[in-house]
């Protein structure tokens, strides 16, 4: 909350200046809400002057991923099929955030239909990593992460099916939460896979992500996946000590083929948690190696059902990378889908057993540094490589938090992933906040080198 005279408007104007400086280079924003945001910022400042408070997010600026409905603002899903579509109502989470005082500043770019990690779509083209313009920003919520990293917004909304909040958070040096499936309603968000999609908050710090999460969480009868699970008032305890918390580091899969700079950052993160009083153990997670393949079958099959009519028509409106990846699913059978569901059930039992012995799993969010945009891999290959560690938690429908934990020798951000038992987001946010009280990786900002 900002209280000094004009603070919200001043903050907004700095962010609009960042938009003017950066967006032509990184392509983070698809549409802006500038004049409305200015009016709301002035109203927030006037309320503060009068001793009034608009809510927990008073004056916080917010970029909204372009597959989440915003009344009066074009929402295209990054697709030529939906250009010119202007929703009449806000998505449930957008309504909740506005009521808590957040100010929507615009729509953030994404990979077409939220179906890839490159954050390319045929509406506005390729988004770029602000730390290296020749590299991908991750996806599919790439624009949301870029907007925060470059100072265009205080916070952003993304969506995560297999890693689409956590991956761009990691590659852009910000903090992003995938909540437990059903914790945050998806009403008003265009689906990839209803059985694994979830909207997630993103910001520079775990503390801000916690405030966003507290506002967004809660049952919505309009969303069939939403669950009426109570959420305690955890914010007053966010800064509590994590001494004695049990953090398990998997011995299998997650650290395979790890970039050396990421390995160094993970070692340092482990030592930081130990210095905070956490108890670190190692653990085996049998089945982790197959989790990605099983989730691919489920997500791709669900996506083909969502896009059944569009897949039967011409490919003219599709981005070539997306339609190539989408059509992979057409070879899957009902037996494949059933087998993937059985594997999911077994994997969730494995995770439940692990969380009987540990409170948090600690892994790299992404096992490699941001790949170049012009690599020679297909979208499928790039997405499965970059999403190697996030798909497993998504198959299990776990909550997961990506937290900045280092930087490569070449200056690219590195993120760690914290995962907990279902509905235990407050524990993740407390651990992430504790880490950020003694580190400053989340405060780094990219530098725009022009010329």
N, C-alpha and C positions, 0 to 999 in steps of 0.2 A: 504494500500500500504506500502511495506517495502522498505526502502531506504539505510540502512547501508550495507556495503560490506558483501556479503554472507548471508544476512538475510533470504532470501527465502529458500536457501539450508539448512541453520542451522535449520530453523523451520521445514522443511520437515524431516530432520534426527531425530529431537526430536519426531516427530509423528511416524516415522518408529520404533523408540525404544518403543514408547507406544504400537504400534501394536504387537511387539514381546512380550512385557510384558503381554498384556491384552487379545489378541485375542483367545489364547488357553482356556481362562476361560469364555469368554463371547460370542464368535462366531459371532462377528459383521461383518467381512469381508469375502466375498466369493472368491474374486480374487483380486490380487494386480497388480498395474501398476508401479512398483517401479523404474525400470531403465528409463522408459520414463519420469516419474515424476521428477527424478533427472536431466535429461537433460533439461527439461522445467524450473526447478528451477534455474539451472545455467544460462540459457538464460535470465530469469527474472532478476537475479542479475547483469548480464553483461549489460543489458539494463538500469538498474537503475544507474550503474556506469557511463554509457554514457549519463546520463540525459534524458533517454527515459522512456516512460510509456506505458505499454501494455494494459492499460484500467482501468476501475473502479475497477476491481477485481485483479489487478496486484499482482501475487504471492499467491493468496488465494488458499488453497488446498481444494479439493472437493471429497467426497465419493458419488457415484451415486447408488441409489437403483437398484437392479438387475432385475427390470422389465422395465428399461429405457435404450434404446439402446446406446451403446458406440462402435464406430468403432474399430475393432481389439481386443476387450475385450469380453470374453464370457459373454453372457446375458441369464440366464436360467429361469427367472421368479420364481426361487425356485422350479422348477419342473423337474422331470425325463424325461418328454416329450421333454424338450428343452436343455438337457445337450449337450455340444459341439457346441451350436449355437453361432457363432461369427458374429455380424452384420458388414456390409460393410460401413454403414454410422452412424453418430451420430443422436440421437434425436434432434429435433429443439432446445430445451432449452440447451442441452449440447453444441451444436455448438455456441450458443449465449454466453454462459458462457466462453467457451474457447477463443472466440474472445475478450472478455473483460479482459482476463488475468488469468482466473482460471486454475488450474492444477488438472486434474483428477488423484487421487491416487489409486482408486480401486472401486470395486463393493460391495455394502453393502447388507447384508442378509435381508430377508423379510419373512413374512408368505407366504406359497405356494400360488402362483397366487394372492398375495395381498388380501387374503380372510380370514383374522382372526387376532386377537390381540395377539396371543402367540408368533409370529415370529418363528414358527417351519416350516421347510421344509425338504423333504426327501433327498435333495441334500447334505446339510451340517448339518442338525439336528437342535437342539434347541438353540436359542440365549438366553442370560441371562442378567438380570438387573445388572449393575455394582455396584449398591448400596446394593444389596442383591442377590447373585448368585442363590438363591433358588426361586427367583421371576421372573415373566415374565417382559420383557422390554416394553411391549405394541407392537402394530403393526397396520397395517402390516409393517410399515417402522421402525421396531425395530433396525435393524443394523445401519441405518442412524443416529438415535438418540444416540446409544451407541458410535459410532465412534466419535461424537462430545464430548460427556460427558467424555470419557476416554482420549481425546487428540490425537486421531488418525488422525483427520482432522479438519480444520477450520470450514467447513460447509458441508452440504450434501443436496441431493435431496431426497424427499420422494414423495409418491402419497397419495391422500386422497379421498376416496369415501364416507365413513361414519364417518371418524375420524382418518384415518391412518397416518396422519402427526401429528395432535394435541395430540392424545393419547400417542404415544411414547415420544413426546416432554415433556409432563407433567410427565410421569413416570420416565424419565431420567434427568429431571432438565435442559432442554434446551428450546430454543424458536423455534416455528414452525408456519408457515402460511399456511392456506388453502385459496387460493385466490377465488374471485368470479368465478363461472363456466364460462369459455370462455375467461378469462383474460390472462391465460398462456396456450400456445398450448400444446396438448398432443401428437403431432406427434412423433412417435417412442417410445411410451409407450404402453405396453401391457394392454388392458382394463379389467376392472371388469364390469363397467357400464358406457357406453359412456355418459349417461345423467347426471352423477354425479361425474365422475372421474375428478381430476385435480392434476397436478404436483404442489408441494409446496416446498419452500426453508426452510431450517433448519440451525440454527447456535446457538452459545452461546448467542448472544445479538440480540435485536431487530434492532440495527443499522446495523449489518451485514446482517440480514434477509432483511432489506430494500434495501441494495445495490444489493443483489442477485435478489430480486423482480424487481427492476428497470431495470435490464438487461434482465430478463426472459420474462417480460410482452410484449405483442404486438401480433398483428394479424398474423396468418399463414393460408394461403388459403388451405393448405393441410389438415387442421384439420376442419371438418365440424362443430364442436362445437365452434371453435374460433370466437370471436367477435371483430370487429374493433372499439374498444372504446378507446378514447384518454386517456393518462396518463400524467398528468402534471409533470413537473420537481419538485418533492416534496422533494428531498433529502436536498436542502438548508434550508428547513423549518422543518426538522425532529426534531430539538431541540426546536421548538417554545413552548411557554407555553400552557398548556391544561386548564388554568383557564377558567371557564365558560362552559366547555364541559359537556354535560348532559349524565350521566351514569345511566342506569336503571338496577335494580336488580329484576329479576322475583320473584314473591311471590309464584308461583305454580311450582311444579314438580322438578326444577333443584336442589333444596336443600333437596329433600326428601331422607331419609335414608343415610344422609351424615356422613362420618367418622368424629368423633369429632376433630381430628387433622386438617382435611381439613376445618371444620367449623371455627376453630380458625384462620387458615391462611387466610380464606376469610374475616373474620371480620377485620383482620389487613390490608389486601389489600384495603378494602373499606375505612378505615381510612386514609391510605396513599394517595389514590386518593383525598379524601376530603382535606388533607393537601396541595395538589398540586393545589387546587382551583376548582376541579370538583364539579359539583352539582349532588348529589346522590338522586335518587328517587326509589320507588318500583312500580312494574308494574305487571299486570296479562297478561298471554299469553295463552288464551284458545286454546286447541288443542295440546299443547306441549306434553301432556301425551300419545297421540296416534301417534306422529310423527315417532317414531322409528319403530313401527309396519308397518306403510305405506311404509317407506323407505326400510324395509326388503323385502317387496313384489317386489318393483321395482328393487333393486340391485340384489337380488337372481335370479329373472326372467331374467334380462339382462345377468347375469353371465352364466346362463344355455344356453342362446342363443350363447354366445361366445364359450362355451365349448361343443356345441351340439355333435360334432363327438366324442370327448373324453369321454363324458358321455355314449355314446352308446357302447363303447368298454369295455375292461377289466379294473378292478380297480387296477391292479398290479402296475401301475406307480403312482397312486395317494397316497398321505398321507392319512391315515385313518381318521384323524380329519377333513380334508378339504372335502373329498368326502362325509362324513356323513352330514356335514353342507350344501354342495352344493345340495344334493338330497332332502333337505327339500323343495326346490323351485319347485320340480316336481309336488307337490300337488296344486300349485297355478293355478288359471284359468284366462282366459282373462278378466272375470268380476272382479276378484280380482285386476288385473293390472289396469283396467280402474278406479276402485274405488280409488286405491292408487293415481292415477294421479289427480283425482278430489280433493282428500284430500290435495295433494300437492298445488294445485292452491288456495284452501281456506287458507292453512297455510301461503302461501306467501302473501296473502292479510292481514292476521293477523299481519305478520311481518312488512309489509309496514305501517300499521296503528300505530304500536309501534314506528317505526322510525320517524313518524311525531312528536312524543313527546320526543324522546330520540335520542342521537347520537350513543351510544354504549350500548350493553347489557353485563353485568358482571355476570359470573357464574363460578362454578368450572369446569375445563376441564373434570376431571374424579371424580365421587363422592366417590370413594373408593381408598385405597392405592393399590399398585401393588400386585395382587394376587400371591400366590405360583404357581410354574409351575405344581406341582403335586396335584392340587386341583381335586375334584371329579366331576367337572362340565364338560359338553360337550363344544366343541368349540362354539357352538351357544349360550349357556347360558353364558359363560364367555364373549364373544364378546358383547352380548346385555347388560350385567351388566356394563362392562367397558366403552362401547360406549353410555351409556344412555344419556349423555348431548351433545355429538358431532353429533349424528344422526339428531337431530332436525334442526340444522343449515344447515347440508348437504341436508336435504330434501328441505329446502328453498333456496338452492344454494348460501347461504351467504358467505362472507369472514369471516374467524375466525382466531384469533391469540392466541396460548397458550404461556403463560409467566410464568416462575418459580416464585412462591410467598411464598414458605415456605418449611418446612421439618417436617416430623412426629417425634414423640418421639423416634422411632426406626431408624431414619435417612433416611427415604425414601422421595424423592422429591414430592412436591405438585405443581400443576400448576393451574392458573386461565385462563379462556377463555374470550376473548374480541371479540364480534361480532358487525358488523356494517352493514349499508345498502349496497346494491349491489354497487360495484365499489369504495367503500370508504376504500380500503386498506391503503392509506396514513394516514388516521385518526387513524386507529388501530395501525399502526407502531409508530406514534407520541405518542400515549398514552402508548404503551409498552415501548418505549424509555424513556419517562418521568418517569415512574415507576422504571426503571432500573437505572436511575441517582441517585435515593435516596435509593435503596436497592441493596443487593449483592447476592441474591439467585442464579442468573444466573452465578455467578463466582465460585460456589462450584464445587468441583471435588471429585469423589469417590476415595477411597483408596483401593488398592489391598492387601488383607490379604492372604498371602500364608502360606502353612504348615498345 
